[in-house]
Amino acid sequence: MSTPMSTTAPVTTRPKGAATMKAVVVHGPEDYRLESRPVPSPGPDELLIAVEAVGVCASDLKCFHGAAKFWGDAARPAWAEVGRVPGHEFVGRVVAGDPRALARRGLALGDRIACEQIVPCGRCRPCSRGQYWMCGPHDMFGFRGFDGAMAEYAIVPARALTHPVSGELPAHHAAYAEPLSCAMHAVERAELRFGDTVVIAGAGPIGLGAIAAARQKNPLRVIALDRSDEKLALARRCGADVTVNIDDEDAVARVLGLTGGEGADVYIEATGHPSAVLQGLRLLRKLGTFVEYSVFGSDVTVDWSIISDDKELDVRGAHLGPGCWPAAIKLIESGALPMEDICTHQVPLEQFQAALDLVGDTAGSSIKVSILP
């Protein structure tokens, strides 16, 4: 366990020898630039980390391409901010900081930490009720309020939620704690039971995490859907009992066949593709549960009478990974997951655009792409 630094020690404001750093900076949709910036100095209750790895998320890609969720449209204002350093899936080593911040978090210089994506305000209605992940202002690393980690260094603000991570893990494996915690929250929202048939759409970073998390709950059957045989093979290694390539087989018919015509008890949507929504509504049993996790790049339209009159479904959203970070980190540290095959690509900071392109290449072989500053 780390030994807290003495509260009487002076504040270290910057790692020795470093005055500037490389950072990706958002100037607008499809206008991200690698720039030189001063290494930030931590203020009261803040820490400075040397970023070891930052995962590239599908939401990073959607923001890059100008999705209305981030940049607004006629119905909603912009949420993302120009001038921000992107990157919200990250781990790093503490290299400087306020001694009080170190002591409060039980940290010492050199410790590795992961930060939750959201930086809650602590004052709004959700925060006051302990529902910090739905914070009203919704400041989030890399998008709004605080710079993210596509840079050599990043500030950990006083309100940030941090978790210790083993220094023995490869950095890009450690950074997978963010998507895995999100996937675990989606599974928690499903309230799985031992007799359930669970269908998880998508075998990307979130889908694979949801498969692994569902397996931890030990339902009767976990079924994975995807278009890639390679990803489906990995889904089996993460805990899927049955895999279905939806390009080769009718997923609805297969699920109905496995459940005596009743349908699945739970469907977790982790693809972000509009067609996966209707697919889930069709293959669920009456009184089944639909959990939506994805961030969509465009609006989705379905026949809502399936939800109400036809099946009386329980439809639940899931956002971020509240309460799941310690379990996600523990699962990664246990060595139970095929992390080398989940974390397929690592690139240097200078190749950030290649990292974004890898995430966007749906026909490619990438699963979890990481930047290693």
Secondary structure, DSSP 8 states (H G I E B T S, - for coil): ------TTS--B-S-TT-SEEEEEEE-STT-EEEEEEE-----TT-EEEEEEEEEE-HHHHHHHTT-HHHH-BTTB---S-TT-----EEEEEEEEE-HHHHHHHT--TT-EEEE-SB---S-SHHHHTT-GGG-SS--EETTBEE--SSBSEEEE-TT--EEE--TTS-HHHHTTHHHHHHHHHHHHHHT--TT-EEEEE--SHHHHHHHHHHHHH--SEEEEEES-HHHHHHHHHHT-SEEEETTTS-HHHHHHHHTTTS-EEEEEE-S--THHHHHHHHHEEEEEEEEE----SS-----GGGTTTTT--EEEE--S-TTTHHHHHHHHHHT-S-HHHHS-EEEEGGGHHHHHHHHH-TTSS-SSEEEE-
